[in-house]
Amino acid sequence: MTKDMTVQFEKTLETADDLNRSSFRKSSIVLTLYSSIWGLGFLAALFWLFQAQYEKRKVFPESQKNQIKVEPIVHSQEDILRAMNKYLEEIFPSVYQPYSYFTRMLDEILKHHAYIALFTTHPGLEESGDPWKKIITLGHLLTVQAMVLFFLAVFYDIEVLFFSSCLSLLTLI
């Protein structure tokens, strides 16, 4: 099998001289797919960066930056108790919360599913206005999808090697 793969790879390199317009047309759908995936990802990252800049300007306009006065924060006992309850709810998974099954499942999916996290805000994102967590998640997901598409193409090319020795498959073709 390794020898067959080596021979196939050598044939692939030998046919590289035969690249022309028709071979480009055959591969144009894959090139279009990769470029559109990464192009849309780049546009989404730019959108999140500009959105964060807009939100930062909206919260602190340029004319009011020097006029902000910081007052000492005094918390009441109820505020501290509410904050501790919220902290405990975040520590324990929502699976253990006394809500219905559907509510707990939806809460876990919204918090931890990678693709949904791109379209919803992360728990710490609304306070800081930092879009980098979403951008890093987007880069990770795009890289994984590009890798999956690459492996799909490689395995599709190798599939002939594995099944070419099966006589019953050769008679069906």
N, CA, C and O of each residue as an XYZ file, in Angstrom:
692
protein
N       0.826     -1.193      0.000
C       0.000      0.000      0.000
C       0.872      1.260      0.000
O       0.565      2.218     -0.709
N       1.954      1.272      0.784
C       2.829      2.441      0.831
C       3.486      2.666     -0.527
O       3.676      3.802     -0.962
N       3.827      1.569     -1.185
C       4.439      1.687     -2.505
C       3.431      2.271     -3.504
O       3.789      3.098     -4.343
N       2.176      1.835     -3.407
C       1.134      2.372     -4.287
C       0.946      3.874     -4.057
O       0.774      4.639     -5.005
N       0.981      4.281     -2.796
C       0.826      5.706     -2.498
C       2.006      6.504     -3.041
O       1.832      7.615     -3.541
N       3.205      5.938     -2.941
C       4.390      6.621     -3.465
C       4.305      6.777     -4.975
O       4.633      7.834     -5.513
N       3.863      5.719     -5.661
C       3.719      5.764     -7.118
C       2.666      6.813     -7.503
O       2.870      7.584     -8.440
N       1.553      6.837     -6.787
C       0.503      7.823     -7.072
C       1.015      9.250     -6.853
O       0.701     10.156     -7.624
N       1.803      9.435     -5.800
C       2.336     10.766     -5.527
C       3.324     11.176     -6.623
O       3.345     12.334     -7.039
N       4.131     10.241     -7.082
C       5.061     10.542     -8.171
C       4.301     10.911     -9.441
O       4.692     11.833    -10.158
N       3.220     10.193     -9.715
C       2.402     10.517    -10.894
C       1.790     11.907    -10.771
O       1.680     12.637    -11.756
N       1.392     12.266     -9.551
C       0.833     13.591     -9.332
C       1.868     14.679     -9.622
O       1.558     15.688    -10.255
N       3.089     14.465     -9.156
C       4.142     15.440     -9.426
C       4.509     15.498    -10.908
O       4.831     16.568    -11.426
N       4.462     14.357    -11.588
C       4.779     14.332    -13.013
C       3.727     15.072    -13.835
O       4.051     15.680    -14.855
N       2.490     15.024    -13.403
C       1.427     15.689    -14.151
C       1.323     17.172    -13.834
O       0.466     17.860    -14.389
N       2.177     17.676    -12.955
C       2.121     19.095    -12.624
C       2.478     19.957    -13.824
O       2.069     21.117    -13.891
N       3.234     19.414    -14.774
C       3.562     20.171    -15.977
C       2.345     20.349    -16.875
O       2.326     21.244    -17.719
N       1.350     19.523    -16.705
C       0.173     19.563    -17.559
C      -0.906     20.527    -17.060
O      -2.049     20.465    -17.513
N      -0.553     21.400    -16.148
C      -1.545     22.348    -15.649
C      -1.913     23.341    -16.741
O      -1.046     23.949    -17.369
N      -3.185     23.490    -16.949
C      -3.658     24.427    -17.965
C      -4.996     25.001    -17.512
O      -5.391     24.857    -16.355
N      -5.670     25.640    -18.427
C      -6.921     26.301    -18.091
C      -8.007     25.311    -17.654
O      -8.774     25.605    -16.738
N      -8.079     24.159    -18.291
C      -9.127     23.199    -17.919
C      -8.868     22.611    -16.533
O      -9.815     22.360    -15.788
N      -7.593     22.386    -16.173
C      -7.324     21.875    -14.828
C      -7.612     22.948    -13.781
O      -8.001     22.633    -12.656
N      -7.424     24.204    -14.146
C      -7.771     25.274    -13.216
C      -9.282     25.351    -13.024
O      -9.758     25.600    -11.917
N     -10.033     25.138    -14.095
C     -11.504     25.155    -13.983
C     -11.986     24.048    -13.059
O     -12.928     24.236    -12.289
N     -11.326     22.879    -13.139
C     -11.734     21.766    -12.284
C     -11.474     22.066    -10.808
O     -12.236     21.647     -9.937
N     -10.404     22.784    -10.541
C     -10.069     23.071     -9.143
C     -10.619     24.414     -8.675
O     -10.435     24.777     -7.513
N     -11.271     25.142     -9.529
C     -11.746     26.478     -9.150
C     -12.806     26.431     -8.062
O     -12.912     27.367     -7.270
N     -13.590     25.366     -8.006
C     -14.617     25.297     -6.962
C     -13.975     25.162     -5.588
O     -14.463     25.734     -4.614
N     -12.879     24.407     -5.507
C     -12.195     24.261     -4.224
C     -11.526     25.573     -3.838
O     -11.584     25.990     -2.681
N     -10.889     26.221     -4.812
C     -10.264     27.520     -4.527
C     -11.306     28.548     -4.111
O     -11.063     29.350     -3.209
N     -12.449     28.531     -4.751
C     -13.524     29.451     -4.398
C     -14.036     29.161     -2.986
O     -14.314     30.084     -2.220
N     -14.157     27.890     -2.649
C     -14.628     27.511     -1.320
C     -13.665     28.001     -0.246
O     -14.089     28.631      0.723
N     -12.376     27.719     -0.406
C     -11.390     28.160      0.579
C     -11.349     29.681      0.688
O     -11.351     30.226      1.792
N     -11.312     30.357     -0.438
C     -11.214     31.817     -0.379
C     -12.481     32.442      0.200
O     -12.397     33.449      0.902
N     -13.645     31.872     -0.076
C     -14.871     32.443      0.494
C     -14.958     32.190      1.993
O     -15.414     33.056      2.740
N     -14.527     31.010      2.443
C     -14.554     30.726      3.882
C     -13.642     31.693      4.629
O     -14.052     32.310      5.612
N     -12.406     31.822      4.158
C     -11.461     32.700      4.843
C     -11.810     34.175      4.637
O     -11.583     34.988      5.533
N     -12.351     34.532      3.484
C     -12.760     35.910      3.253
C     -13.897     36.325      4.169
O     -13.873     37.418      4.736
N     -14.894     35.459      4.318
C     -16.000     35.765      5.228
C     -15.520     35.821      6.674
O     -15.992     36.645      7.457
N     -14.593     34.953      7.024
C     -14.025     34.997      8.373
C     -13.287     36.293      8.632
O     -13.402     36.873      9.712
N     -12.526     36.751      7.644
C     -11.802     38.020      7.772
C     -12.780     39.186      7.907
O     -12.564     40.089      8.715
N     -13.849     39.165      7.121
C     -14.855     40.235      7.222
C     -15.546     40.221      8.586
O     -15.813     41.279      9.156
N     -15.837     39.027      9.111
C     -16.455     38.930     10.435
C     -15.525     39.477     11.508
O     -15.971     40.180     12.415
N     -14.230     39.160     11.413
C     -13.270     39.676     12.396
C     -13.192     41.199     12.323
O     -13.155     41.865     13.357
N     -13.167     41.751     11.125
C     -13.156     43.212     10.987
C     -14.427     43.830     11.558
O     -14.376     44.871     12.214
N     -15.568     43.186     11.309
C     -16.832     43.684     11.840
C     -16.794     43.741     13.361
O     -17.208     44.735     13.957
N     -16.295     42.671     13.995
C     -16.248     42.642     15.462
C     -15.276     43.685     16.004
O     -15.529     44.275     17.054
N     -14.166     43.920     15.300
C     -13.231     44.944     15.750
C     -13.840     46.340     15.649
O     -13.720     47.144     16.573
N     -14.501     46.627     14.515
C     -15.134     47.939     14.366
C     -16.301     48.113     15.322
O     -16.534     49.214     15.822
N     -17.030     47.049     15.580
C     -18.143     47.116     16.522
C     -17.629     47.430     17.929
O     -18.242     48.217     18.650
N     -16.513     46.824     18.321
C     -15.937     47.097     19.637
C     -15.458     48.540     19.724
O     -15.620     49.185     20.760
N     -14.871     49.051     18.648
C     -14.434     50.448     18.647
C     -15.627     51.396     18.753
O     -15.566     52.402     19.460
N     -16.707     51.071     18.052
C     -17.914     51.898     18.109
C     -18.508     51.890     19.511
O     -18.891     52.938     20.032
N     -18.585     50.718     20.118
C     -19.144     50.628     21.466
C     -18.276     51.373     22.476
O     -18.792     51.978     23.416
N     -16.960     51.328     22.281
C     -16.059     52.024     23.195
C     -16.249     53.535     23.077
O     -16.221     54.244     24.083
N     -16.441     54.029     21.856
C     -16.668     55.468     21.656
C     -18.025     55.890     22.203
O     -18.185     57.000     22.710
N     -19.011     54.982     22.093
C     -20.343     55.306     22.575
C     -20.359     55.413     24.101
O     -21.057     56.259     24.659
N     -19.595     54.560     24.768
C     -19.571     54.578     26.229
C     -18.755     55.763     26.736
O     -19.165     56.449     27.673
N     -17.590     56.006     26.112
C     -16.728     57.100     26.533
C     -16.461     58.023     25.352
O     -15.452     57.872     24.663
N     -17.360     58.982     25.111
C     -17.085     59.938     24.037
C     -15.826     60.740     24.345
O     -15.458     60.924     25.505
N     -15.174     61.213     23.285
C     -13.904     61.934     23.430
C     -14.036     63.163     24.323
O     -13.115     63.481     25.076
N     -15.167     63.853     24.248
C     -15.326     65.094     25.026
C     -15.515     64.833     26.517
O     -15.265     65.722     27.331
N     -15.949     63.632     26.888
C     -16.235     63.347     28.287
C     -15.145     62.533     28.973
O     -15.276     62.231     30.159
N     -14.076     62.167     28.272
C     -13.050     61.324     28.883
C     -12.384     62.016     30.072
O     -12.103     61.370     31.081
N     -12.132     63.304     29.964
C     -11.460     64.017     31.043
C     -12.408     64.424     32.155
O     -11.954     64.824     33.227
N     -13.703     64.334     31.935
C     -14.680     64.784     32.920
C     -15.186     63.659     33.817
O     -15.992     63.904     34.715
N     -14.731     62.441     33.590
C     -15.225     61.312     34.380
C     -14.633     61.365     35.776
O     -13.419     61.476     35.946
N     -15.493     61.286     36.759
C     -15.048     61.267     38.149
C     -15.309     59.878     38.707
O     -16.389     59.311     38.538
N     -14.317     59.356     39.360
C     -14.444     58.027     39.952
C     -14.863     58.184     41.397
O     -14.203     58.855     42.190
N     -15.973     57.551     41.716
C     -16.468     57.590     43.081
C     -16.223     56.238     43.724
O     -16.260     55.210     43.047
N     -15.975     56.231     45.012
C     -15.752     54.932     45.670
C     -17.012     54.069     45.601
O     -18.132     54.561     45.737
N     -16.804     52.804     45.392
C     -17.924     51.868     45.265
C     -18.235     51.297     46.638
O     -17.370     50.742     47.316
N     -19.487     51.449     47.026
C     -19.940     50.911     48.297
C     -20.988     49.851     47.985
O     -22.013     50.131     47.363
N     -20.714     48.648     48.423
C     -21.648     47.547     48.171
C     -22.434     47.243     49.429
O     -21.898     47.205     50.537
N     -23.713     47.029     49.221
C     -24.532     46.619     50.354
C     -24.421     45.110     50.529
O     -23.857     44.411     49.686
N     -24.958     44.630     51.618
C     -24.883     43.197     51.890
C     -25.709     42.415     50.862
O     -25.345     41.287     50.530
N     -26.796     42.976     50.355
C     -27.608     42.317     49.347
C     -26.844     42.196     48.025
O     -26.936     41.177     47.340
N     -26.077     43.258     47.666
C     -25.283     43.206     46.440
C     -24.217     42.116     46.520
O     -23.987     41.386     45.555
N     -23.581     42.016     47.665
C     -22.552     40.997     47.853
C     -23.171     39.607     47.802
O     -22.599     38.702     47.195
N     -24.323     39.423     48.426
C     -25.008     38.130     48.410
C     -25.440     37.769     46.993
O     -25.318     36.612     46.589
N     -25.946     38.744     46.230
C     -26.348     38.509     44.844
C     -25.133     38.122     43.991
O     -25.215     37.222     43.155
N     -24.028     38.798     44.204
C     -22.810     38.476     43.455
C     -22.302     37.077     43.800
O     -21.854     36.350     42.914
N     -22.365     36.699     45.056
C     -21.932     35.349     45.456
C     -22.841     34.281     44.857
O     -22.359     33.238     44.418
N     -24.151     34.528     44.833
C     -25.078     33.562     44.217
C     -24.815     33.422     42.729
O     -24.845     32.316     42.189
N     -24.557     34.538     42.067
C     -24.240     34.486     40.636
C     -22.942     33.718     40.399
O     -22.839     32.944     39.447
N     -21.962     33.931     41.257
C     -20.685     33.216     41.147
C     -20.889     31.713     41.328
O     -20.322     30.917     40.579
N     -21.688     31.323     42.308
C     -21.946     29.895     42.534
C     -22.716     29.268     41.379
O     -22.487     28.106     41.042
N     -23.628     30.028     40.769
C     -24.358     29.513     39.615
C     -23.430     29.299     38.431
O     -23.630     28.370     37.649
N     -22.415     30.146     38.289
C     -21.461     30.003     37.194
C     -20.484     28.857     37.430
O     -20.036     28.219     36.478
N     -20.152     28.594     38.688
C     -19.196     27.518     38.985
C     -19.794     26.157     38.671
O     -19.174     25.333     37.999
N     -20.990     25.931     39.157
C     -21.622     24.636     38.931
C     -22.284     24.626     37.560
O     -22.953     25.591     37.193
N     -22.109     23.555     36.802
C     -22.738     23.496     35.469
C     -24.250     23.631     35.582
O     -24.856     23.286     36.596
N     -24.833     24.142     34.511
C     -26.282     24.348     34.538
C     -27.042     23.033     34.552
O     -28.259     23.022     34.739
N     -26.345     21.934     34.358
C     -26.991     20.622     34.428
C     -27.529     20.382     35.831
O     -28.529     19.685     35.999
N     -26.876     20.952     36.838
C     -27.279     20.748     38.227
C     -28.258     21.804     38.720
O     -28.641     21.776     39.890
N     -28.666     22.717     37.882
C     -29.601     23.752     38.291
C     -31.024     23.178     38.323
O     -31.317     22.232     37.592
N     -31.885     23.720     39.133
C     -33.247     23.165     39.258
C     -34.201     23.680     38.182
O     -35.318     24.095     38.488
N     -33.762     23.654     36.927
C     -34.606     24.094     35.827
C     -35.017     22.884     35.002
O     -34.560     21.769     35.251
N     -35.871     23.107     34.029
C     -36.310     22.011     33.180
C     -35.153     21.510     32.315
O     -34.148     22.199     32.140
N     -35.312     20.316     31.786
C     -34.258     19.703     30.965
C     -33.954     20.567     29.747
O     -32.790     20.768     29.401
N     -34.992     21.075     29.099
C     -34.806     21.870     27.891
C     -34.044     23.162     28.191
O     -33.166     23.552     27.422
N     -34.367     23.822     29.292
C     -33.699     25.065     29.680
C     -32.226     24.810     29.984
O     -31.365     25.585     29.569
N     -31.933     23.731     30.706
C     -30.540     23.415     31.029
C     -29.747     23.068     29.776
O     -28.603     23.493     29.623
N     -30.356     22.293     28.880
C     -29.668     21.915     27.647
C     -29.403     23.148     26.778
O     -28.307     23.302     26.240
N     -30.385     24.010     26.640
C     -30.223     25.218     25.844
C     -29.147     26.131     26.436
O     -28.357     26.724     25.702
N     -29.123     26.237     27.753
C     -28.119     27.062     28.419
C     -26.708     26.520     28.164
O     -25.792     27.294     27.889
N     -26.527     25.210     28.252
C     -25.212     24.615     27.987
C     -24.792     24.803     26.535
O     -23.626     25.082     26.259
N     -25.724     24.655     25.613
C     -25.395     24.831     24.195
C     -25.009     26.282     23.919
O     -24.035     26.537     23.210
N     -25.752     27.224     24.465
C     -25.447     28.638     24.238
C     -24.113     29.045     24.847
O     -23.430     29.916     24.309
N     -23.735     28.431     25.954
C     -22.485     28.793     26.606
C     -21.268     28.111     25.989
O     -20.191     28.705     25.945
N     -21.420     26.871     25.509
C     -20.234     26.084     25.181
C     -20.118     25.635     23.731
O     -19.060     25.135     23.350
N     -21.131     25.781     22.916
C     -21.021     25.345     21.524
C     -20.182     26.359     20.749
O     -20.433     27.563     20.807
N     -19.181     25.855     20.023
C     -18.206     26.747     19.384
C     -18.845     27.628     18.314
O     -18.545     28.820     18.247
N     -19.705     27.077     17.490
C     -20.286     27.860     16.400
C     -21.321     28.861     16.917
O     -21.415     29.975     16.401
N     -22.077     28.483     17.906
C     -23.077     29.400     18.456
C     -22.387     30.522     19.231
O     -22.903     31.638     19.297
N     -21.223     30.232     19.817
C     -20.496     31.257     20.566
C     -20.071     32.412     19.664
O     -19.870     33.526     20.147
N     -19.933     32.166     18.370
C     -19.578     33.251     17.462
C     -20.716     34.251     17.287
O     -20.469     35.427     17.023
N     -21.949     33.798     17.430
C     -23.095     34.663     17.179
C     -23.736     35.195     18.450
O     -24.607     36.063     18.386
N     -23.324     34.696     19.585
C     -23.830     35.210     20.858
C     -22.662     35.821     21.616
O     -21.502     35.564     21.291
N     -22.962     36.617     22.611
C     -21.892     37.237     23.379
C     -21.371     36.258     24.413
O     -22.125     35.463     24.976
N     -20.083     36.326     24.653
C     -19.475     35.516     25.699
C     -19.770     36.169     27.045
O     -20.044     37.367     27.111
N     -19.713     35.370     28.130
C     -20.068     35.941     29.435
C     -19.261     37.168     29.821
O     -19.837     38.101     30.381
N     -17.958     37.226     29.554
C     -17.159     38.366     29.958
C     -17.026     39.421     28.887
O     -16.356     40.432     29.099
N     -17.651     39.212     27.736
C     -17.417     40.088     26.597
C     -18.157     41.415     26.728
O     -17.642     42.453     26.312
N     -19.346     41.395     27.295
C     -20.113     42.628     27.325
C     -19.522     43.653     28.299
O     -19.736     44.852     28.124
N     -18.785     43.207     29.315
C     -18.172     44.181     30.218
C     -16.941     44.821     29.591
O     -16.742     46.031     29.700
N     -16.118     44.012     28.936
C     -14.844     44.535     28.457
C     -14.933     45.107     27.046
O     -14.147     45.990     26.701
N     -15.850     44.642     26.233
C     -15.933     45.090     24.856
C     -14.794     44.562     24.000
O     -14.528     45.107     22.929
N     -14.118     43.517     24.449
C     -12.971     42.962     23.741
C     -13.440     41.862     22.782
O     -13.969     40.846     23.233
N     -13.258     42.044     21.478
C     -13.735     41.041     20.508
C     -12.737     39.929     20.242
O     -13.016     39.045     19.432
N     -11.584     39.942     20.895
C     -10.530     38.999     20.531
C     -10.885     37.557     20.833
O     -10.396     36.658     20.149
N     -11.714     37.305     21.824
C     -12.105     35.921     22.124
C     -12.901     35.349     20.952
O     -12.694     34.201     20.557
N     -13.806     36.146     20.402
C     -14.560     35.691     19.233
C     -13.657     35.510     18.022
O     -13.824     34.553     17.266
N     -12.703     36.415     17.829
C     -11.822     36.335     16.665
C     -10.923     35.109     16.762
O     -10.680     34.438     15.759
N     -10.431     34.812     17.952
C      -9.602     33.618     18.123
C     -10.438     32.362     17.915
O      -9.969     31.409     17.292
N     -11.651     32.343     18.418
C     -12.537     31.199     18.181
C     -12.828     31.043     16.699
O     -12.847     29.923     16.187
N     -13.053     32.145     16.003
C     -13.295     32.094     14.566
C     -12.078     31.555     13.820
O     -12.223     30.713     12.933
N     -10.885     32.026     14.166
C      -9.671     31.521     13.533
C      -9.478     30.037     13.776
O      -9.057     29.304     12.882
N      -9.786     29.596     14.987
C      -9.683     28.166     15.303
C     -10.656     27.345     14.467
O     -10.284     26.317     13.901
N     -11.900     27.802     14.392
C     -12.904     27.050     13.632
C     -12.591     27.041     12.138
O     -12.789     26.023     11.475
N     -12.108     28.154     11.602
C     -11.745     28.186     10.179
C     -10.569     27.267      9.893
O     -10.543     26.597      8.860
N      -9.603     27.227     10.790
C      -8.463     26.337     10.610
C      -8.892     24.883     10.657
O      -8.425     24.074      9.856
N      -9.766     24.545     11.575
C     -10.262     23.169     11.666
C     -11.031     22.793     10.400
O     -10.860     21.692      9.878
N     -11.876     23.696      9.904
C     -12.636     23.388      8.698
C     -11.729     23.257      7.480
O     -11.966     22.400      6.629
N     -10.692     24.091      7.383
C      -9.744     23.966      6.274
C      -9.001     22.637      6.353
O      -8.762     21.994      5.330
N      -8.636     22.227      7.560
C      -7.963     20.945      7.734
C      -8.886     19.784      7.357
O      -8.451     18.828      6.716
N     -10.136     19.866      7.748
C     -11.097     18.811      7.406
C     -11.280     18.722      5.897
O     -11.327     17.623      5.344
N     -11.383     19.858      5.227
C     -11.514     19.848      3.768
C     -10.264     19.282      3.099
O     -10.365     18.574      2.097
N      -9.092     19.588      3.642
C      -7.853     19.040      3.095
C      -7.820     17.525      3.253
O      -7.507     16.805      2.304
N      -8.144     17.039      4.453
C      -8.157     15.588      4.663
C      -9.206     14.903      3.795
O      -8.986     13.793      3.310
N     -10.327     15.552      3.602
C     -11.355     14.992      2.728
C     -10.816     14.825      1.313
O     -11.046     13.799      0.673
N     -10.104     15.829      0.828
C      -9.529     15.752     -0.516
C      -8.465     14.660     -0.596
O      -8.416     13.913     -1.573
N      -7.616     14.565      0.422
C      -6.565     13.537      0.418
C      -7.182     12.151      0.477
O      -6.783     11.269     -0.283
N      -8.131     11.943      1.350
C      -8.746     10.616      1.468
C      -9.562     10.258      0.236
O      -9.644      9.090     -0.141
N     -10.155     11.243     -0.379
C     -10.881     10.984     -1.620
C      -9.917     10.522     -2.709
O     -10.252      9.651     -3.512
N      -8.718     11.107     -2.733
C      -7.709     10.722     -3.711
C      -7.136      9.344     -3.401
O      -6.830      8.584     -4.321
N      -6.987      9.014     -2.135
C      -6.407      7.724     -1.734
C      -7.434      6.600     -1.820
O      -7.053      5.431     -1.882
N      -8.707      6.920     -1.825
C      -9.752      5.900     -1.815
C      -9.579      4.904     -2.945
O      -9.850      3.718     -2.755
N      -9.142      5.338     -4.102
C      -8.960      4.450     -5.252
C      -7.913      3.398     -4.941
O      -8.036      2.253     -5.376
N      -6.879      3.774     -4.188
C      -5.825      2.819     -3.854
C      -6.331      1.701     -2.967
O      -5.937      0.546     -3.132
N      -7.197      2.031     -2.034
C      -7.685      1.016     -1.104
C      -8.670      0.055     -1.765
O      -8.655     -1.142     -1.479
N      -9.511      0.566     -2.632
C     -10.567     -0.261     -3.187
C     -10.265     -0.773     -4.591
O     -11.090     -1.474     -5.175
N      -9.101     -0.439     -5.146
C      -8.800     -0.923     -6.494
C      -8.441     -2.399     -6.506
O      -8.492     -3.038     -7.556
N      -8.079     -2.948     -5.353
C      -7.733     -4.367     -5.309
C      -8.960     -5.252     -5.110
O      -8.855     -6.474     -5.214
N     -10.094     -4.676     -4.833
C     -11.307     -5.456     -4.614
C     -11.960     -5.743     -5.970
O     -12.423     -4.824     -6.645
N     -11.994     -6.991     -6.357
C     -12.510     -7.360     -7.678
C     -13.997     -7.087     -7.825
O     -14.461     -6.728     -8.907
N     -14.744     -7.253     -6.747
C     -16.178     -7.014     -6.846
C     -16.475     -5.534     -7.117
O     -17.437     -5.221     -7.818
N     -15.668     -4.627     -6.574
C     -15.886     -3.206     -6.851
C     -15.464     -2.852     -8.274
O     -16.070     -1.986     -8.905
N     -14.431     -3.515     -8.778
C     -13.995     -3.235    -10.137
C     -15.034     -3.682    -11.158
O     -15.179     -3.056    -12.208
N     -15.747     -4.744    -10.865
C     -16.770     -5.212    -11.804
C     -17.995     -4.309    -11.748
O     -18.732     -4.233    -12.731
N     -18.238     -3.627    -10.644
C     -19.385     -2.713    -10.557
C     -19.117     -1.436    -11.325
O     -20.048     -0.797    -11.815
N     -17.867     -1.061    -11.435
C     -17.529      0.184    -12.121
C     -17.542     -0.054    -13.569
O     -17.284      0.863    -14.348
